[in-house]
């Protein structure tokens, strides 16, 4: 094999290696973007879990404020037959305004 042929083969290998490195960099960048998106979703899930845990604690703490004859049907609450306690409305507002993107 002549020196010119060797140089040509080496140049082809080098070009192929450079293309492989570029492709690997693109894959790594895409994986990094996806990781950042997943981390953002995880943060939102953690925040939702914390809000849910706080809401659960409030409901358990104030469950004794609900009169015995209060039904659990949403129709009753929506129709005004059974007014919801103030803490229930406070909790609903908390969920409405603390909801993440």
N, C-alpha and C positions, 0 to 999 in steps of 0.2 A: 504494500500500500504506500503510495507516494505521500509526501508531506502535504501537498495540496489537498489530497483526498482526506487525509487525517484531519486537517484543519476544517474542511467542509463538514465532516461527520461531527467533529467536536462542536462546531457552531450550531448545527442542527440540534444536538443534545442540549446545548446551552439555551437555545431558543425554546425548546420543549420544556426544559426545567423552569424557565422564567414564566411561561404560560401556566404551568402547574402551580407555581407559587402564587401568581395572580388569582387563579381560581380558588386556591386555598384561602387566600386573604378575603375574597368575597364571601366565601362560606362562613369564615370566622366572623366577619362583620354582620352578616345576616343572623348568625346565632347569637351574637351579642345584643342586637336589637330585640330579638325574640326574648332573650333572657330579661332585658329591661322591662318589656311589656308584662312578662309573667310576674316579675317582682312588683310591679305596680298593681296588678290584679291581686297578688297576695296581700299587699298592704291594705287594699280596699276590703278584702275578705276579713282580715284581722280587725279592722275598724268596725265592720258590720257585726262581727262576732262579739266584740266588746259592747257595742250598743245593745245587741240582743241580750247579753248577760246582764247589763244594767237594767234593761226593761223587765227582764224576768225577775230580778231582785225587787224592783219597784212593785210589780204585780203581786209577788208573794208577800211583800211587806204590807201592802195595803189591801189585801184580799178580804180582810175582816171588815172593811168599810162598805162592802157591797151588801145590801139588804138580802135577807134570805129568799124573799119572793122574786128577786130579779131573775128574769129569764136570760138565757144565753143566745137567743135568736137575734141575728143581726136585724131582722125585720122589726122587732120590737124596739131596738135601740134607734134605728133609723126613723121609725114612724113617730117617735117621741112618746111612746107609751111608757117607756122606762128610761128616765134620764140617766146618762152616764155620770159617774162621779167626776169632780173637777180634775183629780189626778189622772184620770183616763184621758181627758182632753189634753192635759199637759204632756202626757206620754205620746199621744198622737202627733202633737206639734213637734216634739223632739225628733221623731222619726221623719217627719216631713221635711224639716229644715236641716237635718244633719246628714241627709242622704248624700252619698258621694257621687262622682260622675259615672 
